[in-house]
Amino acid sequence: RVEVSYLTTGMSWHAEYVGVLDANDRNMSLTGWVSIDNQCGATFPEAKLLLVAGDIHRAQAPQPDYPQPEMMTMAMQDVPQFEEKEFFEYHLYTLNRSATLKDRQVKQVELIPAATTPVKKEFTYNGSLDPKKVKVTVSFKNSKENGLGLALPGGKVRLYKPEGEAQVLVGEDNLEHTPRDEEVRLNVGDAFDIVGERTPLETRQLGERSSEESVKIEIRNHKSEAVVVNVIENFWGDWSMRKQSLAHVKKNATTAEWRVSVPANGKAEVQYTVFRTW
């Protein structure tokens, strides 16, 4: 009796997620799948399948070109099929049944069944990165208390929202490998009806290694409901606020944040003067 173990190329897998937001954008139904792509030139009947999620270092070698699959099949399940556990410094997902992986086939198996979790939608404006656009993010905590709690392998997340009998795509982002009890923040897109404008008012050089700058930031809301926008400003060197129309929160050594309430069909502004040394 001989047992042979070898490492093949031409076989890969990735995770994909679909989230469906509710009418108020306060909860999301999240479902996850894994897709196994077999392009190695062989069929594996009734195989035991183990998937490793994590950033494994591999020595680089020239990669051959593989032909595209001639067909794609999908095996969808209604109940959880994978058992997940910690493995070395990664996470291991073991399929609880045998699976036949045919050559040139992409097989899709459910990783997590639909789970409802509370989410938080936020608007963020950073005028130094984009002078007009207000970013929209959706965040949630990957915890058992929130209906999740499974270590999530990295993959693409598509967010939908129902409209009548249809589900409309509202954004998508890449999810990093996420352990239990960590927060996930997804960049959904840019707000259509919320606009920001950043205007430098005055800059004064106070010395060879110090300056003072005054800035006005205006947020215009064309929605029929009031919103709160997180206004972000980034500073380098040592800095302190001399004046400000609204109190800020110092997020870290280089970042100040203001939470600006903007009325429906209205506008609001923040003005500040910052002193910097370097």
N, C-alpha and C positions, 0 to 999 in steps of 0.2 A: 504494500500500500504506500502510495506516494502522495504527499500534499504539496501542491505547487502554488506559490503566492507571487503575483507580479503586479506591476503598476502599468495601467493602460492609459493612453491618451485618447482624445476623441470622445470623451464622455464628460458631461457637465450638468450642473443643476443650478437653479435659481428660484428665489421666492417671489411671489406676487401677492398683492393685497388689494382688496376692494372695500372701500368704506362708503356707507350710505348715510348722509346726514338727515336729521329730522327737520321738520318745518321751521323750528326755531334755532337751528344750528347749535343745540345744546347737548345732543346725544348722537352717537354714530354707531351703526352696525358694521363691525369689521369681520371680514372673512379672509383667510389666507390659504394659498396653495403653493405647492412646489412643482416645478416642471423639470423632468429629467430628460436630457437630450442625449441620445445614444447615437454617435457617429463613428464608433470605433471599428466597425466592420464585422461585428459578431453579435449574435443573439444570445441572450442569457435567459433560459426558461426557468421559471419558478425560483427566482433569485431572492436571497435575503438582502434587503436594502438598508444601508446605513448612510446617513448624510451628515457630514461634518460642517458646522457653521463657525466661521472665524477667519482671521487673517493669518493664514499659514504661509510661512516663507518657503519659497521654492527656488531652486537654482534655475536660471534662465537657460533655455535651449531653443534653437530654431523650431518654429511650429509649422508642421506641414499643413497644406490646404486640404480640407475635407469637403467632399461633395455635399450639396444641400440635401436635406431630407426629401424623399420622394412623396412622403405622406406624413400626416400628423394625426395621432389618435389621442384621445383624452379619457382618462379614467377618473370620474368624479365620484366622491363618496359623500354620504349624508352624515357620517359619524366620525369622530376623531380617529385617525389611522396611525398617528405617530406617537411614540413614547419619547419624551425628551429628558436628557440628563446632562450634568456636567461631565466633561471628558477632557483630561489634561487641562489646557488653558482655553478650551473651545467648548462647544455644545454639540452633542450627538443626538440625532433624530433617527430612531429605528422604526421602520414600518412593521406593524404588528401582523403582517401576513406576507405571503410570497407574492412576488410580482415578476411578470415576464417582460423583459426589456428587449424589444425587437430592434434590429439594426435599422438605422435611419428612421427612428420613431421618437417623437416627443410625447411623453406620458405625463399627465397632470394628475396629482393626487392631493386631496384636501389636507392641509396642515392644521388649521384651526377652524372649527365650525363657527358660524355667525355668532358673535358676541357683542352685546350692546354696552358701550362705555360712554361716560360723560366726557364732553370735549369743551374746549374754550377757544372761541374765535377772537382774534386780536387784529387791530390795525396799527401799523408801525410806519413812521415817516423818518427817514434819515436823509436830509437834504444834501449832504456831502456825497452820498452814493448815487442818489437819483433826485434831481431838482424838483420833480413834479409828482412822481408816483408814490402812492401809499400802499405798502405791502399788506397782504392778508395772510395770516397764518392760522392754522388749527393745531391745537396741542392737546395731548391726553397723557395720563400716567399709566404705564404698563404694569398694573397691579391687580392682584386677585380681588381686592375690594371693588375695583372698577370693572370687574367682569373679564379681565385678561390674566396677566401674571405668568404667561409662558415666555421664555426667552425667545425673542423674535429675530430670526436671521434677516440680514439685509436684503432689500428688494424694492421694487417699484410699488408705490401706493397710488391708486387712482381713487379720487373722491367724486361721488355722485350725489345728486339731490333729486328726489322725485318731483315730477311736474305732471300732474294728471296720471295717465297710465304709463308714462315714460320716465326714464331715469337719465338725467342730463349730467354730463361730465363738467365739474366745476374746477378741477385742478388735479395735478399729480406731482409727486415728488419722490425722491429716493430716500428710503428708510435705511439708516445705518444699523449694524448689529446692535440690538438693544436688550440689555439684561432686564431681569425682573425689577420692578419698582423704580425704573428710570422714566423720565419724561420724554415723550416723542413730540417734536415740533415739525410740522409740515408746512412748506411754503406753497400756498395754494395759487397765488397770482397777485395781480394789482387790482385795487378797488376802482371801479368805473366812476363812481359818483363822489369820490373824496379826493381832493387835490391839495397838495402842499406847495408852499413857496418860501424859499429861504433868501433873505435879503441882508447882506452885510451893511451895517449902518456907518461904522467908523472903526478905523484901526489906528492905534497910536503906539509908536515906538518909545518906550520909557527909558530904555538904556540899551547897552550892548546885548544884554541877555534877558530882556524883559519887554513885554508888550501888553496892550489892553485892546480888546476887541468888543464891539457892540453888534448884536445881530437881532433881527426880527424874523420870526417864523409864523406864517399864517396858514391855517388849515381851513379850507372851504368845504362844507358838507352840502351836497345837493340831494341827499336822501331825505325821505319823508319821516325819518326817525333820527333821534339824537344818537351820537356815537362818541366813544372815547378813543383817542388816538395817542399812542405812545410816540412821543417825539424824542429822537435820539440825536445827540451831538457828541462827536469824538474830539478829544483834545490830547496834545502831546506835551511832554515836559511836566513841570509842576504847575498846577492851576488851581484857582479858587474863584468863586463867584463874588463880584463886587455888587452887582445889582441883578434882580430878576423879578419879573412880573408874576411868576408862579414858582412855588418851591420845587426844586428838582430832587431827584434821588441819585446818589453817586453809585452806579452799578459796579464799577471797578476803577482802576487807576486811570483809565482813559475815556470813560463813558459816563455821560450824564443823561438822565431820562426825565421827561416831564409827561405826566398823564393829563392830556388836554381834553376837556369836555366840550364838544361842539354841538350846538343845537341843530335841530332839523332845519334844512334849507337856510342855514346860517353859517357863520364863520367865527373863529376864535384865533387868538394870537398869543405868542410868547415872545417877550423881549428879555435879553440878558446882556450883561457886560462881564466878561471873564478876564482875569489877570493871569498871565503866564510868565514863567521864568524857565530858563533852560541852561 
